[in-house]
Amino acid sequence: MAASDQSSLEAIEAAQAPAPEEARAFSLPVVCILAFAVGIVAAAGAVLFRYLISLAHNLFFFGNFSFFYNANEFDAPSPWGPFVILAPVIGGLIVVFLVKTFAPEAKGHGVPEVMFAIYHNKGNVRGIVAVVKSLASAISIGSGASVGREGPIIQIGASFGSTLARVLNLVRWQKITLLAAGAGAGIAATFNTPLGGVLFAIELLLPEVSNRTFLPVVVATVTATTVGRIAFGLYPAFLVPIAALPAYHVIDMVQFVAFGLLGVLAGVASWAFIAILAWCEDIFPELPGNEYTQNIMGMLLIGVLAYGTFHFTGQYHTTGVGYATIQNILDGVPYGMVLLAFLLVAKIVATSVSLGSGASGGVFSPSLFMGAALGAAVGAIGNYLFPEHGFTLAEFALVGMGALVGGATGASMTAIVMIFEMTRDYNVIVPLVLAVAISVGIRRTLIVENIYTVKLRHRGRPIPIIRHTNMYLVRQAKELMAKNFRIFPIDTPISEAIEALQGQGPVHVIASDGQRIAGFVRFGNVPYEADRFSGQTLREVLASDYVVAPENNILNSIITRMNTRNRSYAIIVSDSSGVPRVDDVVGVIDTTEIAAAVIANHYA
């Protein structure tokens, strides 16, 4: 038998192989009920995680077994004195052991791993990740690593959503929806930002935005926010005294220009943060020794920086989530321009070194810190140069927070809405929108990847830059279908069919049983040996893994049916009513047509 004969028969056998067990697709109300459960667990995880951070912080910095810790207030000096330098080192060694032994996915800032699961791992996040991430991140933050608490709770919520979906054997899109719902619920409960949690899931995680994905995410985030408010109270994440002051006039134009300049600087700072973090994540694994010695070098630098900052300023500004420094700036406590510039640079270095050397934690909170320091510095300079124009450090700090978060993460709407929800200050919305837009534009000019996607690209597993432009899915079947098909009776000998197709190139073959569509055969212009196959007919080799769809159906509906039924082929019929007959066939859609539609969508 010729090699081409063999490959054709293997394709036929593959088409006739039994389909794997079908995943289940639940109705939207059922998925929303599951999202409700995910929201409760994500909120409970946020509460437990907050207590774990408090316990770790009190143990490492004060030697006390206590669950009380207010991250928005500065701590008293540690009784360890200069030996507090060793706190991040000891904590880091424990984190490396946990991550290396039980869940390598728990290393780093979490969100890239969630994105990897969505786009490269079929929405699967192991359940053990939630446990290890909680412990590792709590120890990292509590012992002084310069990381945030939102990345871990995002990964924790996503882990539960994915695990629940896998237990129920849900189809991939519903698994990803629950994963995104868990992530959004986690961030909503952590910051008391329900809208921010929804937008985070939409802008950064969901490949598809529609009612079937949007509603479960909303249910999860609202549920998590409610539970979080019961546990933490109704207060916003940061209290802003100037937020209560009414606005009596339109924004001063000198200030407006300064806000625009702040957007430019935030874009540059976002680029610097992304570049330095990526460099640290690349360079630390190349250092001599193993994961433990590399972590010791990084965490020792963090400890020295923290103690040095405390020695010269009286506070451990660069450790942990940094909320106390942010709150201090928003309270209007005067900070000099030199100190603010130092805090900006020090936080970029501290966070990059912490994550590069193996810490577990997020980058959202450090971005808020950097933005507050940068914004307050611009406000201080403006106040010095234009004292009569009413520059307020707190207002510029708020705008800087949003601009740097938007620039670094690429989630511009999330940044704008979350800053408002975290501070309840509506007066800064207009300059905030301006600065965030400029910051994102500047950062994208300097580097296309954001702080989450750059890690995946360096790993060789990038995700689409533009994730919601599946316009080819709304094209009708008649615009995409192939019309080069032939219909043969089901008992036609293979040799006769091959002879009839000679010289016609690749042709889709459909078998008919009277007026009934019986199936299809995948073979092209193949020189079969007539004596060997003279006894075979199309009936013996046809495949029935196809769907029938009207020509006005959109591609999304056809692909959804093909996926649900584990089919690989679509036979397109005219839009006549009644049972489809062979005379109604007007075309076919196979993998070739689907691939062509995708390519045309991206390169037209």
C-alpha positions as CSV (number, residue, x, y, z in Angstrom):
1,M,0.0,0.0,0.0
2,A,1.3,3.5,-0.8
3,A,2.2,5.8,2.1
4,S,-0.6,8.2,1.0
5,D,-3.1,5.3,1.1
6,Q,-2.0,4.4,4.6
7,S,-2.2,8.0,5.9
8,S,-5.7,8.3,4.4
9,L,-6.9,5.1,6.0
10,E,-5.4,6.2,9.4
11,A,-7.3,9.4,9.1
12,I,-10.5,7.5,8.5
13,E,-9.8,5.2,11.5
14,A,-9.1,8.2,13.7
15,A,-12.4,9.7,12.7
16,Q,-14.3,6.5,13.5
17,A,-12.6,6.1,17.0
18,P,-14.9,6.4,19.9
19,A,-15.2,9.9,21.4
20,P,-13.8,10.6,24.9
21,E,-16.2,11.0,27.7
22,E,-18.1,14.3,27.2
23,A,-17.7,17.1,29.8
24,R,-20.8,18.5,31.2
25,A,-22.3,21.9,30.4
26,F,-24.6,23.3,33.1
27,S,-27.3,25.9,32.6
28,L,-26.5,29.5,33.4
29,P,-28.5,29.5,36.7
30,V,-26.6,26.4,37.9
31,V,-23.3,28.0,37.0
32,C,-24.3,31.1,39.0
33,I,-25.1,28.9,42.0
34,L,-21.7,27.4,41.7
35,A,-20.2,30.9,41.4
36,F,-22.0,31.8,44.7
37,A,-20.2,29.0,46.4
38,V,-16.9,30.1,44.9
39,G,-17.5,33.6,46.2
40,I,-18.1,32.4,49.7
41,V,-15.0,30.3,49.7
42,A,-12.9,33.0,48.1
43,A,-14.0,35.5,50.8
44,A,-13.3,32.9,53.5
45,G,-9.9,32.4,52.0
46,A,-9.3,36.2,52.1
47,V,-10.2,36.3,55.8
48,L,-8.1,33.4,56.7
49,F,-5.2,34.7,54.6
50,R,-5.4,38.1,56.4
51,Y,-5.1,36.3,59.8
52,L,-2.2,34.2,58.6
53,I,-0.4,37.4,57.5
54,S,-1.0,38.9,60.9
55,L,0.3,35.8,62.7
56,A,3.4,35.6,60.6
57,H,4.1,39.3,61.0
58,N,3.8,39.3,64.7
59,L,6.0,36.2,65.0
60,F,8.8,37.4,62.8
61,F,8.9,41.0,63.9
62,F,7.9,40.8,67.6
63,G,8.1,37.2,68.6
64,N,4.4,37.4,69.7
65,F,1.6,34.9,68.9
66,S,-1.1,37.3,67.9
67,F,-3.6,37.6,65.1
68,F,-4.0,41.4,65.5
69,Y,-2.3,43.5,62.8
70,N,-3.4,46.7,61.1
71,A,-1.5,47.0,57.9
72,N,-2.6,50.7,57.5
73,E,-0.7,51.7,60.6
74,F,3.1,51.7,61.2
75,D,4.5,49.2,63.7
76,A,6.5,49.9,66.7
77,P,10.3,49.2,66.3
78,S,11.1,45.5,66.4
79,P,12.7,44.3,69.6
80,W,15.2,42.4,67.5
81,G,17.0,45.6,66.6
82,P,19.4,45.1,63.6
83,F,18.8,41.4,63.8
84,V,15.4,42.1,62.2
85,I,17.5,41.9,58.9
86,L,17.3,38.1,59.3
87,A,13.5,38.0,59.4
88,P,13.0,38.0,55.6
89,V,15.9,35.5,55.3
90,I,14.3,33.0,57.7
91,G,10.9,33.5,56.2
92,G,12.2,33.2,52.7
93,L,13.8,29.8,53.4
94,I,10.5,28.5,54.7
95,V,8.8,29.8,51.6
96,V,11.3,28.2,49.2
97,F,10.8,24.8,51.0
98,L,7.0,25.0,50.8
99,V,7.0,26.0,47.1
100,K,9.7,23.7,46.0
101,T,8.3,20.7,47.8
102,F,4.5,21.0,47.3
103,A,3.5,23.6,44.6
104,P,6.0,25.3,42.3
105,E,3.1,27.3,40.8
106,A,2.9,29.2,44.2
107,K,6.2,31.0,43.5
108,G,6.0,34.6,42.4
109,H,3.0,36.9,42.1
110,G,0.3,34.4,41.2
111,V,-1.6,36.1,38.4
112,P,0.7,34.9,35.6
113,E,0.1,31.3,36.8
114,V,-3.7,31.9,36.6
115,M,-3.3,33.3,33.1
116,F,-1.2,30.3,32.1
117,A,-3.9,28.0,33.4
118,I,-6.6,29.7,31.3
119,Y,-4.7,29.9,28.0
120,H,-2.3,26.9,28.2
121,N,-3.6,24.4,30.8
122,K,-7.3,24.1,30.0
123,G,-8.3,26.2,33.1
124,N,-6.8,23.7,35.5
125,V,-5.3,25.0,38.7
126,R,-4.4,22.3,41.3
127,G,-6.2,22.5,44.7
128,I,-3.0,22.2,46.6
129,V,-1.9,25.6,45.2
130,A,-4.5,27.3,47.4
131,V,-3.1,25.9,50.6
132,V,0.6,26.4,49.7
133,K,0.0,29.8,48.3
134,S,-1.8,30.9,51.5
135,L,1.0,29.7,53.7
136,A,3.9,30.8,51.5
137,S,2.5,34.3,50.8
138,A,1.5,34.9,54.4
139,I,5.1,34.1,55.5
140,S,6.6,36.2,52.7
141,I,4.5,39.2,53.6
142,G,4.7,38.7,57.3
143,S,8.5,38.3,57.4
144,G,9.1,41.5,55.4
145,A,9.3,40.6,51.7
146,S,8.1,43.5,49.6
147,V,5.0,41.9,48.0
148,G,1.2,42.3,48.1
149,R,-1.6,40.2,49.3
150,E,-3.9,40.5,46.3
151,G,-2.0,38.1,44.0
152,P,-2.2,35.2,46.4
153,I,-5.9,35.6,47.1
154,I,-6.5,35.8,43.3
155,Q,-4.7,32.5,42.9
156,I,-6.5,31.0,45.9
157,G,-9.9,31.9,44.6
158,A,-9.0,30.7,41.1
159,S,-7.7,27.4,42.5
160,F,-11.0,26.7,44.2
161,G,-13.1,27.7,41.2
162,S,-11.0,25.5,38.9
163,T,-11.0,22.6,41.4
164,L,-14.8,22.7,41.8
165,A,-15.2,22.7,38.0
166,R,-12.9,19.8,37.5
167,V,-14.7,17.8,40.2
168,L,-18.0,18.4,38.3
169,N,-16.3,17.7,34.9
170,L,-17.5,21.0,33.4
171,V,-16.7,22.0,29.9
172,R,-13.7,24.2,29.5
173,W,-15.4,27.6,29.1
174,Q,-17.4,27.0,32.3
175,K,-14.2,25.9,34.1
176,I,-12.5,29.1,33.1
177,T,-15.5,31.1,34.0
178,L,-15.5,29.7,37.6
179,L,-11.7,30.2,37.8
180,A,-12.1,33.9,36.8
181,A,-15.0,34.3,39.2
182,G,-12.9,33.0,42.0
183,A,-10.0,35.3,41.1
184,G,-12.4,38.4,40.9
185,A,-14.1,37.4,44.1
186,G,-10.7,37.2,45.9
187,I,-9.6,40.7,44.9
188,A,-13.1,42.1,45.7
189,A,-13.0,40.6,49.2
190,T,-9.4,41.7,49.8
191,F,-9.9,45.4,48.8
192,N,-13.7,45.8,49.4
193,T,-14.0,46.5,45.6
194,P,-16.9,44.6,44.0
195,L,-16.7,46.5,40.7
196,G,-12.9,46.3,40.6
197,G,-13.1,42.6,41.1
198,V,-15.5,42.2,38.1
199,L,-13.4,44.5,35.9
200,F,-10.2,42.7,36.9
201,A,-11.6,39.4,35.7
202,I,-12.9,40.9,32.5
203,E,-9.8,42.9,31.6
204,L,-7.1,40.4,32.5
205,L,-8.6,36.9,32.7
206,L,-11.7,36.1,30.7
207,P,-11.1,35.3,27.0
208,E,-14.8,35.8,26.4
209,V,-17.1,38.5,27.7
210,S,-20.8,37.6,27.5
211,N,-23.8,37.0,29.7
212,R,-22.8,33.4,30.3
213,T,-19.4,34.5,31.7
214,F,-20.2,38.0,33.1
215,L,-23.1,36.9,35.4
216,P,-21.2,34.2,37.3
217,V,-18.3,36.6,37.9
218,V,-20.7,39.2,39.2
219,V,-22.4,36.7,41.5
220,A,-19.1,35.6,42.9
221,T,-17.7,39.1,43.5
222,V,-20.9,40.4,45.1
223,T,-21.0,37.4,47.4
224,A,-17.3,37.7,48.3
225,T,-17.6,41.5,49.0
226,T,-20.6,40.9,51.3
227,V,-18.8,38.2,53.3
228,G,-15.7,40.4,53.4
229,R,-17.6,43.4,54.7
230,I,-19.1,41.2,57.4
231,A,-15.6,40.2,58.4
232,F,-13.6,43.4,57.9
233,G,-16.3,46.1,58.1
234,L,-17.7,48.6,55.6
235,Y,-14.7,50.9,55.5
236,P,-12.8,51.4,52.2
237,A,-9.2,50.1,52.0
238,F,-7.8,53.6,52.5
239,L,-9.4,56.6,54.4
240,V,-8.9,59.8,52.5
241,P,-9.8,63.0,54.5
242,I,-9.9,65.2,51.5
243,A,-12.5,63.0,49.9
244,A,-15.1,64.6,52.2
245,L,-14.3,68.0,50.9
246,P,-16.7,69.3,48.2
247,A,-15.4,70.5,44.9
248,Y,-16.2,74.2,44.4
249,H,-14.7,74.8,41.0
250,V,-13.4,73.1,37.9
251,I,-9.9,71.7,38.2
252,D,-7.1,74.2,37.9
253,M,-5.5,74.1,34.5
254,V,-2.0,74.1,35.9
255,Q,-2.9,71.1,38.0
256,F,-4.5,69.5,35.0
257,V,-1.2,69.7,33.1
258,A,0.6,68.4,36.1
259,F,-1.7,65.4,36.2
260,G,-0.9,64.7,32.6
261,L,2.8,64.9,33.4
262,L,2.2,62.5,36.2
263,G,0.7,60.1,33.7
264,V,3.8,60.3,31.6
265,L,6.1,59.7,34.6
266,A,3.9,56.8,35.8
267,G,4.1,55.2,32.4
268,V,7.9,55.4,32.5
269,A,7.9,54.1,36.1
270,S,5.7,51.2,35.1
271,W,8.1,50.3,32.3
272,A,11.0,50.4,34.8
273,F,9.1,48.2,37.3
274,I,8.3,45.6,34.6
275,A,11.8,45.6,33.2
276,I,13.6,45.4,36.6
277,L,11.2,42.7,37.8
278,A,11.7,40.6,34.7
279,W,15.5,41.0,34.9
280,C,15.4,39.9,38.6
281,E,13.3,36.9,37.7
282,D,15.8,36.0,35.0
283,I,19.0,36.7,36.9
284,F,18.4,35.1,40.3
285,P,18.0,31.5,39.0
286,E,21.4,32.0,37.2
287,L,23.2,32.9,40.4
288,P,25.6,30.3,42.0
289,G,24.1,27.8,44.4
290,N,20.5,26.6,44.5
291,E,17.1,28.0,45.3
292,Y,17.9,28.4,49.0
293,T,21.2,30.2,48.6
294,Q,19.7,32.4,45.9
295,N,16.8,33.3,48.2
296,I,19.2,34.1,51.0
297,M,21.1,36.6,48.9
298,G,17.9,38.3,47.8
299,M,16.2,38.3,51.2
300,L,19.4,39.6,52.9
301,L,19.3,42.6,50.7
302,I,15.6,43.1,51.6
303,G,16.4,43.0,55.3
304,V,19.3,45.4,55.0
305,L,17.2,47.8,52.9
306,A,14.3,47.6,55.4
307,Y,16.5,48.2,58.4
308,G,18.4,51.0,56.7
309,T,15.1,52.7,55.8
310,F,14.0,52.4,59.4
311,H,17.3,53.8,60.7
312,F,17.1,56.9,58.6
313,T,13.3,57.5,58.5
314,G,12.0,55.8,61.6
315,Q,9.7,53.3,59.7
316,Y,10.1,50.1,57.8
317,H,8.7,51.6,54.7
318,T,9.9,48.9,52.2
319,T,8.6,45.8,54.0
320,G,5.3,44.0,53.4
321,V,2.3,45.5,51.6
322,G,3.2,49.1,52.4
323,Y,-0.3,50.3,53.2
324,A,0.9,52.3,56.2
325,T,3.0,54.5,54.1
326,I,0.2,55.0,51.6
327,Q,-2.2,55.9,54.3
328,N,0.3,58.3,55.9
329,I,0.7,60.1,52.5
330,L,-3.1,60.3,52.1
331,D,-3.5,61.6,55.6
332,G,-1.5,64.6,54.5
333,V,1.6,63.9,56.5
334,P,4.4,65.9,54.9
335,Y,7.0,63.9,53.0
336,G,10.0,65.6,51.4
337,M,10.6,65.2,47.7
338,V,13.9,63.4,48.2
339,L,12.3,60.9,50.6
340,L,9.4,60.3,48.1
341,A,11.8,59.7,45.2
342,F,13.8,57.3,47.4
343,L,10.7,55.4,48.4
344,L,9.7,55.0,44.8
345,V,13.1,53.6,43.7
346,A,13.5,51.5,46.9
347,K,10.0,49.8,46.4
348,I,10.7,49.0,42.8
349,V,14.0,47.3,43.8
350,A,12.6,45.6,46.9
351,T,9.6,44.1,45.1
352,S,11.7,43.0,42.1
353,V,14.3,41.4,44.3
354,S,11.7,39.8,46.6
355,L,9.9,38.1,43.7
356,G,13.0,37.4,41.7
357,S,14.6,35.5,44.6
358,G,11.6,33.4,45.3
359,A,9.1,35.2,47.5
360,S,5.4,34.5,47.0
361,G,3.1,37.6,46.8
362,G,1.4,40.1,44.5
363,V,2.5,43.2,42.7
364,F,-0.7,45.2,42.9
365,S,-0.1,46.6,46.4
366,P,3.6,47.5,45.6
367,S,2.3,49.3,42.5
368,L,-0.1,51.3,44.7
369,F,2.9,52.2,47.0
370,M,5.0,53.3,44.0
371,G,2.2,55.3,42.5
372,A,1.5,57.1,45.8
373,A,5.2,58.0,46.2
374,L,5.5,59.2,42.6
375,G,2.2,61.2,42.7
376,A,3.0,62.8,46.0
377,A,6.4,63.8,44.7
378,V,4.9,65.4,41.6
379,G,2.4,67.2,43.9
380,A,5.2,68.4,46.1
381,I,7.1,69.8,43.2
382,G,4.0,71.5,41.8
383,N,3.3,73.0,45.2
384,Y,6.8,74.3,45.4
385,L,6.7,75.8,41.9
386,F,3.1,77.0,41.9
387,P,2.1,77.6,45.5
388,E,-1.0,79.6,44.5
389,H,-2.6,76.8,42.4
390,G,-3.6,74.6,45.3
391,F,-1.5,71.5,44.8
392,T,-2.5,68.7,47.3
393,L,-0.1,65.8,47.8
394,A,-2.9,63.4,48.7
395,E,-4.8,64.1,45.5
396,F,-1.7,63.5,43.4
397,A,-0.9,60.4,45.4
398,L,-4.3,59.0,44.6
399,V,-4.0,59.7,40.9
400,G,-0.4,58.3,40.9
401,M,-1.7,55.1,42.5
402,G,-4.2,54.5,39.7
403,A,-1.8,55.6,37.0
404,L,1.0,53.2,38.0
405,V,-1.4,50.3,38.6
406,G,-2.9,50.9,35.2
407,G,0.4,51.3,33.5
408,A,2.0,48.2,35.1
409,T,-0.9,45.8,34.8
410,G,-2.5,47.2,31.6
411,A,-5.9,47.0,33.3
412,S,-6.9,50.7,32.9
413,M,-10.6,50.4,33.8
414,T,-9.8,48.2,36.8
415,A,-7.3,50.8,38.1
416,I,-9.7,53.7,37.7
417,V,-12.6,52.0,39.4
418,M,-10.6,50.3,42.1
419,I,-9.0,53.6,43.2
420,F,-12.4,55.1,43.5
421,E,-13.8,52.1,45.4
422,M,-10.7,52.0,47.7
423,T,-10.9,55.7,48.6
424,R,-14.4,56.8,47.8
425,D,-12.9,60.1,46.5
426,Y,-14.9,61.1,43.4
427,N,-13.2,64.4,43.0
428,V,-10.1,62.9,41.4
429,I,-12.0,60.9,38.8
430,V,-11.3,63.2,35.8
431,P,-7.5,63.6,36.4
432,L,-7.4,59.9,37.3
433,V,-8.8,58.9,33.9
434,L,-6.4,61.3,32.2
435,A,-3.3,60.0,34.0
436,V,-4.2,56.3,33.7
437,A,-4.8,56.7,29.9
438,I,-1.5,58.5,29.4
439,S,0.4,56.0,31.6
440,V,-0.9,53.0,29.8
441,G,-0.1,54.6,26.4
442,I,3.5,55.5,27.5
443,R,4.1,52.0,29.0
444,R,2.8,50.3,25.8
445,T,5.1,52.5,23.7
446,L,8.1,51.4,25.8
447,I,7.1,47.7,26.2
448,V,4.0,45.9,24.9
449,E,3.8,43.3,27.7
450,N,2.4,44.2,31.1
451,I,3.8,43.0,34.4
452,Y,1.7,39.8,34.3
453,T,2.2,38.8,30.7
454,V,5.9,39.5,30.5
455,K,6.7,36.5,32.7
456,L,4.7,34.2,30.4
457,R,6.5,35.5,27.3
458,H,9.9,35.0,28.9
459,R,8.8,31.4,29.7
460,G,7.9,30.9,26.1
461,R,4.2,30.6,26.7
462,P,2.7,34.1,25.7
463,I,-1.0,34.9,25.7
464,P,-2.8,37.1,23.1
465,I,-2.2,40.8,23.6
466,I,-5.8,41.4,22.3
467,R,-8.0,38.8,23.8
468,H,-11.6,39.9,23.1
469,T,-11.5,40.4,19.3
470,N,-13.0,37.1,18.1
471,M,-15.0,38.8,15.4
472,Y,-14.6,35.8,13.1
473,L,-17.0,33.9,15.4
474,V,-20.0,36.0,14.4
475,R,-19.5,35.4,10.6
476,Q,-22.2,33.2,9.1
477,A,-21.5,29.7,7.9
478,K,-22.3,30.6,4.2
479,E,-19.4,33.1,4.3
480,L,-16.9,30.6,5.4
481,M,-18.0,27.2,4.2
482,A,-16.2,25.2,1.5
483,K,-18.3,24.4,-1.5
484,N,-16.0,21.8,-3.1
485,F,-18.0,18.7,-2.0
486,R,-19.4,15.7,-3.8
487,I,-22.3,13.5,-2.7
488,F,-22.1,9.7,-3.4
489,P,-24.5,7.0,-2.4
490,I,-23.4,5.1,0.7
491,D,-22.8,1.9,-1.2
492,T,-20.5,3.4,-3.8
493,P,-17.2,1.4,-4.0
494,I,-14.2,3.4,-2.8
495,S,-12.4,2.7,-6.1
496,E,-15.3,4.2,-8.0
497,A,-15.5,7.3,-5.8
498,I,-11.7,7.8,-6.1
499,E,-11.9,7.5,-9.9
500,A,-14.7,10.0,-10.1
501,L,-12.6,12.5,-8.1
502,Q,-9.5,12.2,-10.2
503,G,-8.2,15.6,-11.2
504,Q,-10.5,17.6,-8.9
505,G,-8.0,18.2,-6.1
506,P,-9.1,17.9,-2.5
507,V,-12.9,17.3,-2.3
508,H,-15.1,16.8,0.7
509,V,-17.0,13.5,0.2
510,I,-20.5,13.1,1.8
511,A,-22.3,9.8,1.8
512,S,-26.0,9.6,1.3
513,D,-28.5,6.9,2.2
514,G,-31.4,7.8,0.0
515,Q,-32.2,11.3,0.9
516,R,-30.6,10.9,4.4
517,I,-27.2,12.4,5.1
518,A,-25.3,9.3,6.3
519,G,-21.8,10.7,7.0
520,F,-18.6,11.9,5.4
521,V,-15.3,10.4,4.3
522,R,-11.9,12.2,4.6
523,F,-9.8,11.3,1.6
524,G,-8.5,13.2,-1.4
525,N,-7.1,12.3,-4.8
526,V,-5.4,9.0,-3.7
527,P,-4.4,6.2,-6.2
528,Y,-6.1,3.2,-4.5
529,E,-5.2,-0.3,-5.7
530,A,-8.5,-1.3,-7.4
531,D,-8.0,-5.1,-6.8
532,R,-7.4,-4.6,-3.0
533,F,-10.3,-2.2,-2.3
534,S,-12.8,-3.3,-4.9
535,G,-14.9,-4.9,-2.2
536,Q,-15.0,-1.8,0.1
537,T,-17.7,0.8,-0.1
538,L,-18.2,4.2,1.5
539,R,-20.5,2.6,4.1
540,E,-17.5,0.8,5.6
541,V,-15.2,3.8,6.1
542,L,-17.5,6.8,6.6
543,A,-17.4,8.8,9.8
544,S,-20.4,10.1,11.6
545,D,-18.8,12.7,13.9
546,Y,-20.5,15.7,12.3
547,V,-23.1,18.3,13.0
548,V,-25.7,19.7,10.6
549,A,-26.1,23.5,10.7
550,P,-28.1,26.0,8.6
551,E,-26.1,28.4,6.4
552,N,-27.2,31.4,8.4
553,N,-25.7,30.1,11.7
554,I,-22.8,32.0,13.0
555,L,-19.4,30.2,13.5
556,N,-19.5,30.5,17.3
557,S,-22.8,28.5,17.4
558,I,-21.4,25.8,15.1
559,I,-18.1,25.5,17.0
560,T,-19.9,25.3,20.3
561,R,-22.1,22.4,19.0
562,M,-19.0,20.7,17.6
563,N,-17.2,21.0,20.9
564,T,-20.2,19.9,23.0
565,R,-20.8,16.8,20.9
566,N,-17.1,16.0,20.3
567,R,-17.6,16.4,16.6
568,S,-14.9,17.4,14.0
569,Y,-17.0,18.3,11.0
570,A,-20.0,20.4,10.1
571,I,-22.3,19.9,7.1
572,I,-24.0,23.1,6.1
573,V,-27.5,23.0,4.6
574,S,-29.8,25.6,3.2
575,D,-32.2,27.3,5.6
576,S,-35.2,25.3,4.5
577,S,-37.5,24.0,7.3
578,G,-37.8,20.3,8.1
579,V,-35.4,17.4,8.3
580,P,-32.2,18.2,6.4
581,R,-31.8,16.1,3.2
582,V,-28.8,15.6,0.9
583,D,-30.4,17.9,-1.6
584,D,-30.2,20.7,1.0
585,V,-26.4,20.5,1.5
586,V,-24.7,23.7,0.3
587,G,-21.2,23.3,1.9
588,V,-19.0,22.0,4.7
589,I,-16.9,23.5,7.5
590,D,-13.8,21.5,8.5
591,T,-10.7,22.5,10.4
592,T,-9.3,24.2,7.2
593,E,-12.2,26.6,7.0
594,I,-12.1,27.4,10.8
595,A,-8.3,28.1,10.6
596,A,-8.8,30.3,7.5
597,A,-11.4,32.3,9.4
598,V,-9.1,32.8,12.4
599,I,-6.2,33.9,10.1
600,A,-8.4,36.3,8.2
601,N,-9.6,37.9,11.5
602,H,-6.1,38.7,12.6
603,Y,-4.5,39.6,9.4
604,A,-7.2,41.1,7.2
